[in-house]
Amino acid sequence: DTEVTQTPKHLVMGMTNKKSLKCEQHMGHRAMYWYKQKAKKPPELMFVYSYEKLSINESVPSRFSPECPNSSLLNLHLHALQPEDSALYLCASSQGGWGVDYEQFFGPGTRLTVL
Amino acid sequence: DQQVKQNSPSLSVQEGRISILNCDYTNSMFDYFLWYKKYPAEGPTFLISISSIKDKNEDGRFTVFLNKSAKHLSLHIVPSQPGDSAVYFCAASAGSQGNLIFGKGTKLSVKP
Protein backbone atom coordinates (compact mmCIF):
# COMPACT_ATOMS: atom_id res chain seq x y z
CA ASP A 1 0.00 0.00 0.00
CA THR A 2 1.74 3.14 -1.20
CA GLU A 3 -0.84 5.83 -0.77
CA VAL A 4 -2.41 8.21 1.66
CA THR A 5 -6.19 7.92 1.80
CA GLN A 6 -8.63 10.52 3.06
CA THR A 7 -12.31 10.30 3.88
CA PRO A 8 -14.74 11.76 3.14
CA LYS A 9 -13.95 13.23 -0.29
CA HIS A 10 -16.53 15.96 0.18
CA LEU A 11 -18.14 17.33 3.32
CA VAL A 12 -20.79 20.00 3.75
CA MET A 13 -21.48 21.12 7.30
CA GLY A 14 -23.28 23.85 9.15
CA MET A 15 -21.59 26.16 11.61
CA THR A 16 -23.02 24.28 14.59
CA ASN A 17 -22.09 20.80 13.39
CA LYS A 18 -19.34 18.53 14.66
CA LYS A 19 -17.59 16.42 12.06
CA SER A 20 -14.28 14.63 11.58
CA LEU A 21 -11.88 14.16 8.70
CA LYS A 22 -9.92 10.95 8.52
CA CYS A 23 -6.52 10.18 7.02
CA GLU A 24 -4.83 6.82 6.77
CA GLN A 25 -1.48 5.53 5.52
CA HIS A 26 0.03 2.05 5.72
CA MET A 27 3.50 2.88 4.49
CA GLY A 28 5.00 2.90 7.98
CA HIS A 29 5.54 6.65 7.79
CA ARG A 30 6.23 8.25 11.15
CA ALA A 31 5.23 11.83 10.44
CA MET A 32 1.75 12.93 9.37
CA TYR A 33 0.53 16.39 8.45
CA TRP A 34 -2.64 18.39 7.99
CA TYR A 35 -2.66 21.18 5.41
CA LYS A 36 -5.36 23.61 4.37
CA GLN A 37 -5.56 24.81 0.80
CA LYS A 38 -7.77 27.62 -0.43
CA ALA A 39 -8.50 28.02 -4.14
CA LYS A 40 -5.51 29.16 -6.20
CA LYS A 41 -3.27 29.27 -3.12
CA PRO A 42 -0.48 26.96 -1.96
CA PRO A 43 -1.11 24.44 0.83
CA GLU A 44 -0.69 25.90 4.32
CA LEU A 45 0.59 23.72 7.11
CA MET A 46 -1.76 23.31 10.09
CA PHE A 47 -0.43 20.46 12.24
CA VAL A 48 2.40 17.94 12.31
CA TYR A 49 2.44 14.68 14.21
CA SER A 50 5.77 12.94 14.60
CA TYR A 51 5.82 9.48 16.15
CA GLU A 52 2.17 10.02 17.15
CA LYS A 53 2.97 13.16 19.12
CA LEU A 54 1.87 16.64 18.11
CA SER A 55 5.05 18.43 17.05
CA ILE A 56 3.73 21.50 15.28
CA ASN A 57 0.57 23.55 15.65
CA GLU A 58 0.73 26.53 13.31
CA SER A 59 -1.48 28.72 15.50
CA VAL A 60 -4.59 26.99 14.24
CA PRO A 61 -7.89 28.01 15.90
CA SER A 62 -9.18 25.57 18.51
CA ARG A 63 -12.24 24.78 16.40
CA PHE A 64 -9.82 22.44 14.59
CA SER A 65 -8.65 19.61 16.81
CA PRO A 66 -6.19 17.00 15.51
CA GLU A 67 -5.86 13.50 16.85
CA CYS A 68 -3.42 10.70 16.08
CA PRO A 69 -4.88 7.44 17.49
CA ASN A 70 -2.03 5.34 16.09
CA SER A 71 0.87 5.55 13.66
CA SER A 72 -1.37 4.92 10.63
CA LEU A 73 -4.28 7.20 11.42
CA LEU A 74 -4.73 10.93 11.65
CA ASN A 75 -8.03 12.65 12.37
CA LEU A 76 -9.08 16.26 12.25
CA HIS A 77 -12.10 17.04 14.41
CA LEU A 78 -14.14 20.04 13.36
CA HIS A 79 -16.51 22.02 15.56
CA ALA A 80 -18.20 25.41 15.18
CA LEU A 81 -16.48 26.19 11.93
CA GLN A 82 -16.91 29.41 9.98
CA PRO A 83 -17.72 29.77 6.26
CA GLU A 84 -14.17 31.04 5.69
CA ASP A 85 -12.91 27.61 6.81
CA SER A 86 -14.25 26.16 3.56
CA ALA A 87 -11.23 24.76 1.75
CA LEU A 88 -9.48 21.60 0.60
CA TYR A 89 -7.96 19.81 3.60
CA LEU A 90 -4.94 17.75 2.71
CA CYS A 91 -3.26 15.05 4.71
CA ALA A 92 0.36 14.10 4.03
CA SER A 93 2.91 11.72 5.48
CA SER A 94 6.66 11.30 5.36
CA GLN A 95 8.82 8.32 6.18
CA GLY A 96 10.96 9.67 8.97
CA GLY A 97 9.87 11.73 11.92
CA TRP A 98 9.50 15.47 11.78
CA GLY A 99 12.45 17.12 10.11
CA VAL A 100 14.00 13.83 8.94
CA ASP A 101 12.57 13.19 5.50
CA TYR A 102 11.53 15.98 3.27
CA GLU A 103 9.40 14.17 0.72
CA GLN A 104 5.83 14.35 1.85
CA PHE A 105 3.20 12.25 0.15
CA PHE A 106 -0.24 13.76 -0.04
CA GLY A 107 -3.70 12.29 0.05
CA PRO A 108 -6.42 13.41 -2.37
CA GLY A 109 -7.91 15.82 0.13
CA THR A 110 -11.35 16.47 1.61
CA ARG A 111 -13.28 19.33 0.04
CA LEU A 112 -15.02 21.03 2.99
CA THR A 113 -17.85 23.50 2.61
CA VAL A 114 -19.16 25.31 5.69
CA LEU A 115 -22.59 26.85 5.31
CA ASP B 1 7.06 37.92 3.08
CA GLN B 2 7.08 35.18 0.46
CA GLN B 3 10.09 32.94 0.90
CA VAL B 4 9.36 30.82 -2.18
CA LYS B 5 8.22 32.62 -5.31
CA GLN B 6 6.85 31.32 -8.56
CA ASN B 7 6.47 34.48 -10.56
CA SER B 8 4.67 32.97 -13.54
CA PRO B 9 1.08 32.06 -12.66
CA SER B 10 0.69 30.25 -15.97
CA LEU B 11 2.67 28.77 -18.85
CA SER B 12 1.47 27.41 -22.18
CA VAL B 13 3.64 25.03 -24.20
CA GLN B 14 3.20 22.98 -27.36
CA GLU B 15 3.25 19.20 -27.04
CA GLY B 16 6.73 17.80 -27.62
CA ARG B 17 8.49 21.02 -26.65
CA ILE B 18 10.30 21.79 -23.43
CA SER B 19 8.44 23.23 -20.43
CA ILE B 20 10.54 25.30 -18.03
CA LEU B 21 9.03 26.23 -14.69
CA ASN B 22 10.91 28.63 -12.49
CA CYS B 23 11.14 29.16 -8.76
CA ASP B 24 13.06 31.70 -6.67
CA TYR B 25 13.67 31.64 -2.95
CA THR B 26 14.94 34.13 -0.41
CA ASN B 27 15.88 32.01 2.61
CA SER B 28 19.52 30.93 2.39
CA MET B 29 18.82 28.27 5.05
CA PHE B 30 16.77 26.23 2.60
CA ASP B 31 18.67 23.06 1.81
CA TYR B 32 16.12 20.86 0.09
CA PHE B 33 13.79 21.65 -2.76
CA LEU B 34 10.86 19.74 -4.16
CA TRP B 35 8.43 19.98 -7.05
CA TYR B 36 4.85 18.84 -6.74
CA LYS B 37 2.24 18.50 -9.46
CA LYS B 38 -1.41 19.04 -8.69
CA TYR B 39 -4.52 18.24 -10.71
CA PRO B 40 -7.80 19.92 -9.79
CA ALA B 41 -9.57 18.31 -6.81
CA GLU B 42 -6.57 16.09 -6.03
CA GLY B 43 -3.74 16.32 -3.54
CA PRO B 44 -0.26 17.35 -4.71
CA THR B 45 1.85 14.54 -6.15
CA PHE B 46 5.55 14.52 -5.42
CA LEU B 47 7.56 14.77 -8.65
CA ILE B 48 11.24 15.32 -8.03
CA SER B 49 13.54 16.85 -5.44
CA ILE B 50 17.06 18.17 -5.11
CA SER B 51 19.40 18.67 -2.21
CA SER B 52 21.42 21.86 -1.94
CA ILE B 53 24.65 19.88 -2.37
CA LYS B 54 23.66 19.14 -5.97
CA ASP B 55 22.95 21.36 -8.93
CA LYS B 56 21.00 18.93 -11.05
CA ASN B 57 18.73 15.95 -10.58
CA GLU B 58 17.12 14.02 -13.38
CA ASP B 59 14.24 11.55 -13.41
CA GLY B 60 12.97 10.52 -16.81
CA ARG B 61 11.45 13.53 -18.56
CA PHE B 62 11.88 15.71 -15.48
CA THR B 63 15.07 17.54 -14.55
CA VAL B 64 15.48 20.01 -11.72
CA PHE B 65 18.32 22.54 -11.79
CA LEU B 66 19.49 24.45 -8.72
CA ASN B 67 21.52 27.65 -8.83
CA LYS B 68 22.33 28.43 -5.21
CA SER B 69 24.14 31.66 -5.87
CA ALA B 70 21.06 33.00 -7.66
CA LYS B 71 18.68 31.29 -5.23
CA HIS B 72 16.87 29.91 -8.23
CA LEU B 73 15.64 26.54 -9.30
CA SER B 74 13.87 25.34 -12.37
CA LEU B 75 11.97 22.28 -13.50
CA HIS B 76 12.43 21.15 -17.09
CA ILE B 77 9.96 18.77 -18.69
CA VAL B 78 11.09 17.28 -21.99
CA PRO B 79 9.18 16.40 -24.06
CA SER B 80 6.02 17.96 -22.70
CA GLN B 81 2.83 15.94 -22.95
CA PRO B 82 -0.82 17.00 -22.65
CA GLY B 83 -1.08 14.89 -19.47
CA ASP B 84 1.50 17.18 -17.88
CA SER B 85 -1.10 19.95 -17.80
CA ALA B 86 -1.50 20.74 -14.10
CA VAL B 87 -0.46 23.22 -11.44
CA TYR B 88 3.18 22.82 -10.40
CA PHE B 89 4.26 23.84 -6.92
CA CYS B 90 7.82 24.47 -5.89
CA ALA B 91 8.53 23.80 -2.19
CA ALA B 92 11.56 24.30 0.01
CA SER B 93 12.66 23.11 3.40
CA ALA B 94 15.32 24.25 5.86
CA GLY B 95 17.20 21.48 7.64
CA SER B 96 15.70 20.34 10.90
CA GLN B 97 12.72 22.66 10.50
CA GLY B 98 11.25 20.12 8.15
CA ASN B 99 8.44 22.49 7.25
CA LEU B 100 7.70 22.71 3.55
CA ILE B 101 7.24 26.24 2.28
CA PHE B 102 5.28 26.24 -0.96
CA GLY B 103 5.28 28.72 -3.80
CA LYS B 104 1.95 29.87 -5.23
CA GLY B 105 2.15 27.49 -8.17
CA THR B 106 2.38 27.75 -11.94
CA LYS B 107 -0.40 26.40 -14.11
CA LEU B 108 1.09 24.54 -17.05
CA SER B 109 -1.01 23.93 -20.16
CA VAL B 110 0.43 21.61 -22.79
CA LYS B 111 -1.42 21.94 -26.07
CA PRO B 112 -1.62 19.05 -28.55
Chai-1 contact restraints between the chains, C-beta under 6 A:
chainA,res_idxA,chainB,res_idxB,connection_type,confidence,min_distance_angstrom,max_distance_angstrom,comment,restraint_id
A,P42,B,F89,contact,1.0,0.0,6.0,A-B,restraint_1
A,P42,B,F102,contact,1.0,0.0,6.0,A-B,restraint_2
A,P42,B,K104,contact,1.0,0.0,6.0,A-B,restraint_3
A,P43,B,F102,contact,1.0,0.0,6.0,A-B,restraint_4
A,L45,B,N99,contact,1.0,0.0,6.0,A-B,restraint_5
A,L90,B,G43,contact,1.0,0.0,6.0,A-B,restraint_6
A,W98,B,G98,contact,1.0,0.0,6.0,A-B,restraint_7
A,G99,B,S96,contact,1.0,0.0,6.0,A-B,restraint_8
A,G99,B,G98,contact,1.0,0.0,6.0,A-B,restraint_9
A,Y102,B,Y32,contact,1.0,0.0,6.0,A-B,restraint_10
A,Y102,B,S93,contact,1.0,0.0,6.0,A-B,restraint_11
A,E103,B,F46,contact,1.0,0.0,6.0,A-B,restraint_12
A,F106,B,G43,contact,1.0,0.0,6.0,A-B,restraint_13
A,F106,B,P44,contact,1.0,0.0,6.0,A-B,restraint_14
A,G107,B,G43,contact,1.0,0.0,6.0,A-B,restraint_15
A,P108,B,E42,contact,1.0,0.0,6.0,A-B,restraint_16
A,P108,B,G43,contact,1.0,0.0,6.0,A-B,restraint_17
A,G109,B,G43,contact,1.0,0.0,6.0,A-B,restraint_18
